[in-house]
């Protein structure tokens, strides 16, 4: 059967739009602004921020939230430049508590006050734009249900949305070893850091997608957790390119969390915290897949 040019164009359009519809969406988020981890010699916090922001812009990642611990500015007021750079890039800031406070190690009232203490800097930098996204430090949402409920009620009353995470491979683990290896000029160890970082990211991003399917019967719109560390700045272009090749489309945090999966509160108390998927696995009594990160090797590297 002969197909007209118009029909061929229609077929191509359908194929392209079908592919776009199937693209997996993910919001990139960055924690611990303005600083995280050891600072390699010859590098500034602003250098790290500029590098990360360039990589995000190059990958067309829209309005990436950076979550702020404003207490860090007390010791290093010069790092305010990092927050200004973030805003100048058109990216928003959110609340990560004033002092990166552990809810496990504090009362709900102490925690709430630490959330409030972070707000003056956010109001100053964000103005009328939305800074009322909240990320729990360590992803610890309460080691007792009483704490969990009390803090969630506080956040609700103060019009916060919880910035949940579904993809997390503990990227921060590589930042300390990288600074040590830079100091020793150990090129071979730095190459191992790069390969192990990507191997772990690949494994845990895939694991997150499998967990989502186990829990919800489908893949969901994801939220990726990263940190504003020196090695993150080095690896971000490679990581974002990998995700694009895996079919991910970058969206905003608000777009990702419109997925109905984020409306379900697992309502569990976990001492070690975890992503939304970790919490849902616990709530649904689904067995966790066995995976390990190279903790010992990273801790021992370049000592």
Helices and strands as residue ranges (DSSP letters): H 5-22, E 24-33, H 45-58, E 65-68, H 72-75, G 77-79, H 80-88, E 93-95, H 108-117, H 119-126, E 133-134, G 137-139, H 145-157, E 161-162, H 173-184, H 187-216, E 222-227, H 230-245, E 248-250, H 253-256, G 260-263, H 276-283, H 295-300
